Amino acid sequence: MTDLDKALGDISSIRREMARSTQFRGYGPATLAATSVLALLAAWAQAVWVRDPAKHVAGYLELWVSTAVLSAGLTGVQMYTRTRRMHSGLSDEMIRMAVEQFLPAAGAGLLISLVLVGYAPGVVWMLPGLWQVVFSLGIFSSCRFLPRPMIVAGAWYLATGLVCLAVGDGRALAPWTMAVPFGAGQLLVAGILLVAAPEGGDEE
C-alpha cells in the first residue's frame, strides 16, 4: 500500500467517524407530512374501491405497496437533495448511513409480506400490524443519529402495530388500521424534526 493509499484510507475513516457523530438532517418535515397525506388518501381509496380487503387481498396489497413505494420515492429524492445541501462534504457518508440503518427493516417487511401472502394467506390480516412493528424497528435503529424525541415516534408505531395484531382477524385490514398509524405517525415525525432540528440550525 502506498502512502497515498494509506492517506486516502485514513481520510475515508475520518469522514465515516464524523458522519456517525453528526445528527442527520436529510429528512425534511414537509415531505414527511406529505407522506401522511398519502396514507390518508390511500385509506380513502381503500374505503371506496377495496371494501372487503379480506376477499381482495391483491387489490389491498397493490394499493398500500404502491403508496409505500411512492412515499419512499418522495422521501428518498428529498433526502438526497437536502443532504447535499445540509451536510455538503459529508453527504455521501450521511446518506449511506441513513440507508444502512433503515434498509434491514424495509427488507424484513418485504420478506414477511411475501411469505405470508405466498405461504400463509390465512393470516394476511397480520400484515398492517407487522408493517408497523417493522417500521418502528427502523426508526429505533435510526434514532442514534436523529433527534432524541424520535424515539416517541418509534414507540407510536410499535404500539399501533401491536394494537392491530391484537384485533386478531380480518378487521385488521380496515382502512383505519393504516390511516391512523401512518397518518398520525408521519405527522409526529415531521413535528419532531421541525421542533428538534429547525431550519435555523442547519449546517453550513
Secondary structure in CASP SS format (residue, H / E / C, confidence):
PFRMAT SS
TARGET T0000
AUTHOR 0000-0000-0000
METHOD secondary structure of the structure
MODEL  1
M C 1.00
T C 1.00
D H 1.00
L H 1.00
D H 1.00
K H 1.00
A H 1.00
L H 1.00
G H 1.00
D H 1.00
I H 1.00
S H 1.00
S H 1.00
I H 1.00
R H 1.00
R H 1.00
E H 1.00
M H 1.00
A H 1.00
R H 1.00
S C 1.00
T C 1.00
Q C 1.00
F C 1.00
R C 1.00
G C 1.00
Y C 1.00
G C 1.00
P H 1.00
A H 1.00
T H 1.00
L H 1.00
A H 1.00
A H 1.00
T H 1.00
S H 1.00
V H 1.00
L H 1.00
A H 1.00
L H 1.00
L H 1.00
A H 1.00
A H 1.00
W H 1.00
A H 1.00
Q H 1.00
A H 1.00
V H 1.00
W H 1.00
V C 1.00
R C 1.00
D C 1.00
P C 1.00
A C 1.00
K C 1.00
H C 1.00
V H 1.00
A H 1.00
G H 1.00
Y H 1.00
L H 1.00
E H 1.00
L H 1.00
W H 1.00
V H 1.00
S H 1.00
T H 1.00
A H 1.00
V H 1.00
L H 1.00
S H 1.00
A H 1.00
G H 1.00
L H 1.00
T H 1.00
G H 1.00
V H 1.00
Q H 1.00
M H 1.00
Y H 1.00
T H 1.00
R H 1.00
T H 1.00
R H 1.00
R H 1.00
M H 1.00
H H 1.00
S H 1.00
G H 1.00
L H 1.00
S H 1.00
D H 1.00
E H 1.00
M H 1.00
I H 1.00
R H 1.00
M H 1.00
A H 1.00
V H 1.00
E H 1.00
Q H 1.00
F H 1.00
L H 1.00
P H 1.00
A H 1.00
A H 1.00
G H 1.00
A H 1.00
G H 1.00
L H 1.00
L H 1.00
I H 1.00
S H 1.00
L H 1.00
V H 1.00
L H 1.00
V H 1.00
G H 1.00
Y H 1.00
A C 1.00
P H 1.00
G H 1.00
V H 1.00
V H 1.00
W H 1.00
M H 1.00
L H 1.00
P H 1.00
G H 1.00
L H 1.00
W H 1.00
Q H 1.00
V H 1.00
V H 1.00
F H 1.00
S H 1.00
L H 1.00
G H 1.00
I H 1.00
F H 1.00
S H 1.00
S H 1.00
C H 1.00
R H 1.00
F H 1.00
L C 1.00
P C 1.00
R C 1.00
P C 1.00
M H 1.00
I H 1.00
V H 1.00
A H 1.00
G H 1.00
A H 1.00
W H 1.00
Y H 1.00
L H 1.00
A H 1.00
T H 1.00
G H 1.00
L H 1.00
V H 1.00
C H 1.00
L H 1.00
A H 1.00
V H 1.00
G C 1.00
D C 1.00
G H 1.00
R H 1.00
A H 1.00
L H 1.00
A C 1.00
P C 1.00
W H 1.00
T H 1.00
M H 1.00
A H 1.00
V H 1.00
P H 1.00
F H 1.00
G H 1.00
A H 1.00
G H 1.00
Q H 1.00
L H 1.00
L H 1.00
V H 1.00
A H 1.00
G H 1.00
I H 1.00
L H 1.00
L H 1.00
V H 1.00
A H 1.00
A C 1.00
P C 1.00
E H 1.00
G H 1.00
G H 1.00
D C 1.00
E C 1.00
E C 1.00
END
